[in-house]
């Protein structure tokens, strides 16, 4: 059985690599919620929806990848926080606009309450 940090890391790696809910669900509660302050994710309310949103992001940004900048574990509060930068180039189909060939870079923080 994985400990809290191992579980959070396994989820983070699977989710941020675009593996979708089918892979991520083994690391989460089925009814896990999700919140975000990004307009692009305003309607996403569950961790399942977020994992599948991330999977969909790899359509328009097929070379998408993240660089982990910080990883913190708070055992007292049963929480893990990751800070990362997502990068990629919009060369694929499926985005809100046709492929632009432009590079994207977005900083984000991902807290996980376990």
N, C-alpha and C positions, 0 to 999 in steps of 0.2 A: 504494500500500500504506500502511495506517495504521501510525503508530508505536505504541509500547506505551501511552502515555497516551491516545491517540485510540481505540485498541481497547478499553481498559478503560472509557473514558467511554461509548462507543457501547453496549457490553454493559450497563453499569449503567443507562443511560437506558432501554434497551429492556426489560430485566428488571424494573426497579422500576416501570415504567409498565404492567406486566401483559401484555406482548406474547407471552410464552411462548417455549418452546424453538425453535419454527419460525423465529422472528425472531432469537433470541439465539445460535443455534448457529454462525452465521458468525463470531462473535467468540471462540469457545472451542474447546478440544480436545474431541473427542467423548466421551472418558472422564474429563473433569474431575470431581474430587470436590468435596464440599461438607460442611462441618461447622458446627455451631451449638450454642449452649448454651441455646436456647429449647426448652421442652417441646413447643411446637406443631410444631417442626421436628425432633424427636428421631429420627424414622424417615427423614428426607430425607438421602440420602448422596451424591447426584450433583448437579452443577450443572444438568443437564437436569431432574431432579425439582424442584429449587428454582425454576427458571424457570417450570415449569408450576404449581407451588404458588402462586407469585406471581400468575400469570394467574387461577387459581381464586379467589384472595382478592378479586378484583374482582367476583365474584358477590354475596357478602354485603355488600361495601363498594364499591359502584359509583362513588362519588366519591373513591376512594382516590387519594392523591397523596403525593409526597415533597418535602421541602425539604432540599436539600443544605446541610449546615452546614460541612463541611470536605472538602478533597480534597488528598491528598498523594501524591507520586510519589517512589519510591526507585529510581533507575536502577541503582545498585550491586547491589541485591538483586532487581531485576526485579519490583518489587511496587508496587501502587497501593492506597491505603486511602481509603475514602469514609466519612464520618460523616453521617448523615441522620436526619430525623424523618419517619415515615410517619403520615399522618392520614387520617381518613375517617369516615363515618357508616354504621352497620350498618342499612341500609334494604332490602337485597336478600335474595333467597332463596339457599340453598345453604350457609349456615353451620352450625355445630354446634348452634345454637339458632335459633328463629324471629327475624325482624328485631326489634331492640330500639329502634331510633331513636337509640341512644346513639353518641356520638362516641368514636373511638379515637385514641390518640396513642402511638406507640412510637419511642423512640430506638434506633438501631442503627448498628453499624459493619460495613462490608463490605470485608474485605481481598481483593485480587485478586493472585494470584501468576501472573506471566506468563512 
